[in-house]
Amino acid sequence: MVLDVDMPSGGGGRIFNIIRRVLQLKKPVIFVTGLPEKARGLAATYRWVSVLQKPVGGDLLLDEVNRLLAAAEMLH
C-alpha cells in the first residue's frame, strides 16, 4: 500500500491507523511525502513500513516495494 502522509480527509497516517488498529491488517506500507518527519515515527514503530521523500521516481518506488515484499516473504 502506498499512502501520502497529507492525503485529504485526515491524511495517510489516519488511514494507516484505521487499517492497522481497526481492521488489524498487517501489510507493507510505503509513505510518500514531502515532509518525511511526519511519518518517521510510524516507520520506527511498525514492521514493514517505510518512508520515501517526494519526488519519488518509479525505480525507487519499485525497489522499495520489492524490498518490503521480500522481507515479508522471509517471515512466512
C-alpha positions in Angstrom: 0.0 0.0 0.0 1.3 3.5 -0.9 0.0 6.4 1.2 0.7 10.1 1.2 1.0 11.5 4.7 -1.0 14.6 3.8 -3.9 13.0 1.9 -7.3 14.7 2.2 -9.7 13.6 5.0 -7.2 13.1 7.7 -4.1 12.1 5.8 -2.3 8.8 5.2 -1.5 8.5 8.9 -5.2 8.3 9.8 -5.9 5.8 7.1 -2.9 3.7 8.2 -4.2 3.7 11.8 -7.6 2.6 10.7 -6.1 -0.2 8.7 -3.7 -1.3 11.5 -5.9 -0.9 14.6 -9.5 -1.3 13.5 -9.1 -3.8 10.7 -5.9 -5.3 12.2 -4.3 -5.8 8.8 -0.5 -6.1 8.7 0.5 -5.3 5.2 3.6 -3.4 3.9 3.0 0.3 3.7 5.1 3.0 1.9 4.5 6.6 2.9 5.4 9.0 0.2 5.7 12.6 1.5 7.3 15.9 1.1 7.6 16.0 4.9 9.2 12.7 5.9 9.5 13.7 9.6 5.7 13.3 9.8 5.9 9.6 9.1 9.2 8.5 10.6 7.5 7.6 13.9 5.3 5.2 12.1 8.2 3.7 10.3 10.1 3.2 13.5 7.1 1.7 15.3 5.7 -0.7 12.8 7.3 -3.5 10.8 7.2 -3.2 7.0 6.6 0.5 6.9 8.9 2.8 5.0 9.1 6.4 4.2 10.2 7.9 0.9 10.6 11.6 0.3 8.8 13.3 -2.7 9.5 13.4 -5.5 9.9 9.7 -5.8 10.9 8.1 -9.1 9.3 4.9 -10.3 12.5 2.9 -9.9 13.0 3.9 -6.3 9.4 3.1 -5.5 9.6 -0.3 -7.2 12.8 -1.1 -5.3 11.2 -0.3 -2.0 8.1 -2.4 -2.9 10.4 -5.3 -3.7 12.4 -4.8 -0.5 9.3 -4.8 1.7 7.7 -7.8 -0.1 11.0 -9.8 0.2 11.1 -9.0 4.0 7.5 -10.1 4.4 8.2 -13.4 2.5 11.1 -14.2 4.7 8.8 -14.4 7.7 6.3 -16.7 6.2 
